Amino acid sequence: MMSTPQIKAFFDEPTNTVSYLVWDPQTNKAAVIDPVLDYDHKSGKASTRSADAILAEAAEMGLEIVWVLESHAHADHLSGAPYIKIKTGAKVAIGERIREVQKIFRPVFNAEDVSGDGSEFDHLFKDGETFHIGEIEGEVIATPGHTPACISYKFGDAVFVGDTLFMPDFGTARADFPGGDARQLFRSIHRLLSLPGETRLYMCHDYKAPGRDEYAWETTVEEERERNIHVGGGKSEDDYVSMREARDATLAAPNLLMPSIQVNMRAGKLPPAEVNGVSYLKVPVKLMA
């Protein structure tokens, strides 16, 4: 009989990001989903505090981390994937459409070292592909719209949705980044909402919607269908697209957009060091007329 996955969440309040440790209790094989590298943009200093907390928990339980699973190339935090790979030997994986993201942003940052073929990652998942964490089977569900490369990971009745959905009282992800598409996002969301109502959904972020005192990151398909403020209650695709595009036009860029994209399209690695041995993150500057 296939094992039921065990799940522990790790919340990083500075970036409002939820990372997950998922494991098979029968074999003690594990995966880390969307790990964070702690980064202070004002000082340029980074630390591995968040990743170390996950590694310590895994070590305490005797788990072997075999996968680091990215839901997409994040634009709001730097990935801790390379550090976890160094410490555990785990494979770092992402959706195969990361190639499109690399090709979009490689010229933006003049990042000539970026392959454009996704080879910075150990594995590129296709829609519908299956893989294993011990005896637990994982299934990849392509959920583009927030970015082209967004995927969700399904293990039994648990789905890790990345930035596709938020808690019902907060809504859905923005779709105005290069390669994003609100109509495509709506269809991806409804692909998730077609799953059985009791399916558990795990968010990648939470921002405490107005009126809610506590952070939360677990809900169900049924709750999202009924109560999601952007797509719940049978809202139409056209109404959603109009709302999403109007809302996105008012949103500022994430604080860590520039460093995050440069690092995460390289599978979490810093840009190549220059002759002085230091890596630098670029900020493209356009003089407005």
ROTORDO-457361 format. One record per residue (C-alpha): residue number from 1; residue in one letter; x, y, z. Coordinates in steps of 0.5 Angstrom, whole numbers, plus 500, padded with zeros to 3 digits. Each point is the difference from the previous one (the first is absolute). Example, Ala and Ser with C-alpha at 12.3 -4.5 7.8 and 13.67 -1.06 7.14 Angstrom:
REM ROTORDO-457361
num | residuo | u | v | w
1 | a | 525 | 491 | 516
2 | s | 502 | 507 | 498
REM end
This chain:
REM ROTORDO-457361
num | residuo | u | v | w
1 | m | 500 | 500 | 500
2 | m | 503 | 507 | 498
3 | s | 502 | 504 | 506
4 | t | 496 | 507 | 502
5 | p | 505 | 506 | 500
6 | q | 502 | 503 | 506
7 | i | 500 | 508 | 500
8 | k | 504 | 505 | 504
9 | a | 499 | 507 | 498
10 | f | 506 | 506 | 501
11 | f | 497 | 507 | 500
12 | d | 505 | 506 | 498
13 | e | 497 | 506 | 502
14 | p | 505 | 505 | 497
15 | t | 497 | 497 | 493
16 | n | 494 | 497 | 502
17 | t | 502 | 494 | 497
18 | v | 498 | 493 | 502
19 | s | 505 | 494 | 499
20 | y | 498 | 493 | 501
21 | l | 504 | 493 | 502
22 | v | 496 | 494 | 497
23 | w | 502 | 493 | 502
24 | d | 498 | 493 | 500
25 | p | 500 | 497 | 507
26 | q | 501 | 493 | 497
27 | t | 507 | 502 | 497
28 | n | 502 | 506 | 503
29 | k | 501 | 503 | 493
30 | a | 498 | 508 | 499
31 | a | 499 | 506 | 496
32 | v | 501 | 507 | 501
33 | i | 495 | 505 | 497
34 | d | 502 | 507 | 498
35 | p | 506 | 501 | 505
36 | v | 502 | 507 | 502
37 | l | 507 | 503 | 500
38 | d | 499 | 506 | 505
39 | y | 503 | 506 | 497
40 | d | 500 | 507 | 502
41 | h | 500 | 505 | 494
42 | k | 502 | 506 | 504
43 | s | 507 | 497 | 502
44 | g | 501 | 495 | 494
45 | k | 501 | 494 | 506
46 | a | 497 | 494 | 500
47 | s | 499 | 494 | 505
48 | t | 497 | 493 | 500
49 | r | 496 | 500 | 506
50 | s | 494 | 498 | 497
51 | a | 503 | 494 | 496
52 | d | 504 | 498 | 506
53 | a | 493 | 500 | 504
54 | i | 497 | 495 | 495
55 | l | 507 | 496 | 500
56 | a | 500 | 499 | 507
57 | e | 493 | 498 | 501
58 | a | 501 | 495 | 494
59 | a | 506 | 497 | 504
60 | e | 497 | 500 | 507
61 | m | 495 | 495 | 496
62 | g | 505 | 496 | 497
63 | l | 497 | 502 | 493
64 | e | 504 | 500 | 493
65 | i | 499 | 506 | 496
66 | v | 500 | 498 | 492
67 | w | 496 | 505 | 497
68 | v | 500 | 508 | 500
69 | l | 494 | 502 | 496
70 | e | 499 | 507 | 498
71 | s | 492 | 502 | 498
72 | h | 503 | 505 | 495
73 | a | 506 | 506 | 500
74 | h | 498 | 504 | 506
75 | a | 500 | 507 | 499
76 | d | 499 | 502 | 507
77 | h | 506 | 496 | 504
78 | l | 506 | 497 | 498
79 | s | 500 | 492 | 500
80 | g | 504 | 496 | 505
81 | a | 500 | 494 | 495
82 | p | 508 | 500 | 499
83 | y | 501 | 500 | 507
84 | i | 496 | 494 | 502
85 | k | 503 | 496 | 494
86 | i | 507 | 501 | 502
87 | k | 498 | 498 | 507
88 | t | 496 | 494 | 498
89 | g | 501 | 498 | 493
90 | a | 493 | 501 | 498
91 | k | 498 | 501 | 493
92 | v | 497 | 507 | 498
93 | a | 494 | 500 | 496
94 | i | 495 | 505 | 497
95 | g | 495 | 500 | 494
96 | e | 503 | 500 | 493
97 | r | 497 | 507 | 498
98 | i | 506 | 503 | 504
99 | r | 503 | 500 | 493
100 | e | 495 | 505 | 498
101 | v | 501 | 504 | 506
102 | q | 508 | 500 | 499
103 | k | 499 | 502 | 493
104 | i | 496 | 506 | 502
105 | f | 505 | 503 | 506
106 | r | 506 | 498 | 497
107 | p | 501 | 506 | 496
108 | v | 497 | 504 | 505
109 | f | 506 | 499 | 504
110 | n | 505 | 499 | 495
111 | a | 500 | 493 | 503
112 | e | 505 | 497 | 495
113 | d | 501 | 494 | 505
114 | v | 493 | 498 | 500
115 | s | 499 | 494 | 496
116 | g | 493 | 501 | 497
117 | d | 499 | 492 | 500
118 | g | 499 | 499 | 508
119 | s | 506 | 496 | 501
120 | e | 501 | 504 | 506
121 | f | 495 | 496 | 503
122 | d | 501 | 492 | 501
123 | h | 493 | 498 | 498
124 | l | 495 | 504 | 496
125 | f | 493 | 497 | 501
126 | k | 495 | 499 | 494
127 | d | 492 | 501 | 501
128 | g | 497 | 494 | 503
129 | e | 507 | 497 | 502
130 | t | 501 | 495 | 506
131 | f | 505 | 499 | 505
132 | h | 501 | 497 | 506
133 | i | 503 | 502 | 507
134 | g | 501 | 493 | 503
135 | e | 493 | 497 | 499
136 | i | 496 | 506 | 499
137 | e | 498 | 502 | 493
138 | g | 501 | 507 | 498
139 | e | 496 | 503 | 494
140 | v | 502 | 506 | 496
141 | i | 494 | 505 | 498
142 | a | 502 | 506 | 496
143 | t | 496 | 506 | 503
144 | p | 503 | 506 | 495
145 | g | 498 | 507 | 501
146 | h | 503 | 503 | 505
147 | t | 507 | 498 | 496
148 | p | 500 | 495 | 494
149 | a | 504 | 495 | 505
150 | c | 495 | 500 | 505
151 | i | 499 | 492 | 503
152 | s | 496 | 497 | 505
153 | y | 502 | 494 | 504
154 | k | 495 | 495 | 502
155 | f | 501 | 494 | 505
156 | g | 494 | 496 | 501
157 | d | 495 | 505 | 503
158 | a | 505 | 506 | 501
159 | v | 502 | 505 | 495
160 | f | 505 | 505 | 500
161 | v | 497 | 506 | 496
162 | g | 506 | 505 | 500
163 | d | 498 | 507 | 498
164 | t | 494 | 498 | 496
165 | l | 495 | 500 | 506
166 | f | 500 | 504 | 507
167 | m | 495 | 499 | 506
168 | p | 493 | 501 | 498
169 | d | 500 | 506 | 503
170 | f | 506 | 503 | 496
171 | g | 498 | 498 | 493
172 | t | 505 | 498 | 495
173 | a | 507 | 502 | 497
174 | r | 502 | 506 | 496
175 | a | 501 | 498 | 492
176 | d | 503 | 506 | 498
177 | f | 507 | 498 | 500
178 | p | 504 | 499 | 493
179 | g | 497 | 493 | 498
180 | g | 494 | 500 | 504
181 | d | 493 | 500 | 498
182 | a | 493 | 501 | 504
183 | r | 496 | 496 | 495
184 | q | 505 | 494 | 501
185 | l | 500 | 501 | 507
186 | f | 493 | 499 | 501
187 | r | 500 | 494 | 496
188 | s | 505 | 497 | 504
189 | i | 497 | 502 | 507
190 | h | 494 | 496 | 497
191 | r | 504 | 494 | 498
192 | l | 502 | 500 | 508
193 | l | 492 | 501 | 502
194 | s | 498 | 494 | 496
195 | l | 503 | 496 | 505
196 | p | 496 | 496 | 505
197 | g | 497 | 505 | 505
198 | e | 504 | 497 | 506
199 | t | 507 | 501 | 497
200 | r | 505 | 504 | 504
201 | l | 503 | 506 | 497
202 | y | 506 | 503 | 503
203 | m | 502 | 507 | 498
204 | c | 507 | 503 | 499
205 | h | 498 | 507 | 503
206 | d | 496 | 503 | 505
207 | y | 499 | 507 | 501
208 | k | 494 | 500 | 506
209 | a | 494 | 503 | 496
210 | p | 497 | 506 | 503
211 | g | 496 | 498 | 506
212 | r | 504 | 493 | 502
213 | d | 505 | 500 | 505
214 | e | 504 | 494 | 499
215 | y | 504 | 498 | 494
216 | a | 497 | 494 | 496
217 | w | 502 | 495 | 495
218 | e | 496 | 494 | 499
219 | t | 493 | 500 | 497
220 | t | 496 | 495 | 496
221 | v | 497 | 500 | 493
222 | e | 493 | 501 | 502
223 | e | 502 | 506 | 505
224 | e | 503 | 503 | 494
225 | r | 494 | 498 | 495
226 | e | 495 | 503 | 505
227 | r | 504 | 506 | 503
228 | n | 506 | 503 | 496
229 | i | 499 | 507 | 499
230 | h | 503 | 500 | 493
231 | v | 497 | 494 | 497
232 | g | 495 | 496 | 505
233 | g | 493 | 500 | 499
234 | g | 500 | 499 | 493
235 | k | 503 | 506 | 497
236 | s | 501 | 500 | 493
237 | e | 507 | 500 | 496
238 | d | 498 | 507 | 497
239 | d | 498 | 503 | 507
240 | y | 507 | 497 | 503
241 | v | 504 | 503 | 494
242 | s | 497 | 507 | 501
243 | m | 501 | 500 | 507
244 | r | 507 | 497 | 500
245 | e | 503 | 504 | 495
246 | a | 497 | 507 | 503
247 | r | 503 | 498 | 507
248 | d | 507 | 498 | 497
249 | a | 500 | 507 | 497
250 | t | 500 | 503 | 507
251 | l | 505 | 495 | 503
252 | a | 508 | 502 | 501
253 | a | 505 | 495 | 499
254 | p | 502 | 496 | 505
255 | n | 506 | 502 | 504
256 | l | 505 | 495 | 499
257 | l | 498 | 499 | 492
258 | m | 506 | 502 | 497
259 | p | 505 | 495 | 504
260 | s | 495 | 495 | 501
261 | i | 499 | 499 | 492
262 | q | 508 | 500 | 499
263 | v | 501 | 495 | 505
264 | n | 494 | 495 | 499
265 | m | 500 | 500 | 493
266 | r | 507 | 497 | 501
267 | a | 497 | 494 | 505
268 | g | 502 | 505 | 506
269 | k | 507 | 501 | 498
270 | l | 503 | 507 | 500
271 | p | 503 | 503 | 494
272 | p | 507 | 498 | 498
273 | a | 505 | 504 | 505
274 | e | 504 | 505 | 496
275 | v | 508 | 501 | 500
276 | n | 500 | 502 | 507
277 | g | 496 | 494 | 503
278 | v | 494 | 503 | 501
279 | s | 493 | 499 | 497
280 | y | 495 | 506 | 498
281 | l | 493 | 501 | 499
282 | k | 498 | 504 | 495
283 | v | 495 | 506 | 499
284 | p | 498 | 502 | 493
285 | v | 499 | 507 | 500
286 | k | 496 | 504 | 495
287 | l | 500 | 507 | 499
288 | m | 492 | 503 | 500
289 | a | 499 | 505 | 495
REM end
